Amino acid sequence: NNSNSNIIQNSNINDNNHNHNKIINYDYLNDTTTIKDDFCADYDGSFDDDDKIAKRQKRLVKNREAAQLFRQRQKAYINDLEKKVTKLTTENLQFRSKLELLDTENKLIKDQLNYLRTFISQAMAPLQIHSNSNSNN
């Protein structure tokens, strides 16, 4: 494909036997089409082909603009999702750290509870033996 390609079409309009040349320029890089008509000055026929081409060009421009807006919205949406992922990942790490700290604290408190239970059991054992021996007398 050439970056700029000119196609010259000769077309005859039977209205009053006037001839004109239609020059169509298609730019492959930008996907654009331009059309120039070289009419005789006294030609007053209809422009059906030109209207169709103009409508097509207008539709292509609108479609291109809509696609560009879609890509912008999609990019903004993806950027928003990436920010949310970053935020949630950070929160997750903070919660995991807090969980680890609370697990460690919980284990320490359980160890202290077991130590105190054992200590109280050992402290109460002589009293129970003494109370049992007094009740036997």
Secondary structure, DSSP 8 states (H G I E B T S, - for coil): --SEEEEEEEEE--GGG-EEEEEEEEETTTTEEEEEEE--TT-----HHHHHHHHHHHHHHHHHHHHHHHHHHHHHHHHHHHHHHHHHHHHHHHHHHHHHHHHHHHHHHHHHHHHHHHHHHHHHHHHHHHHHHHHH-
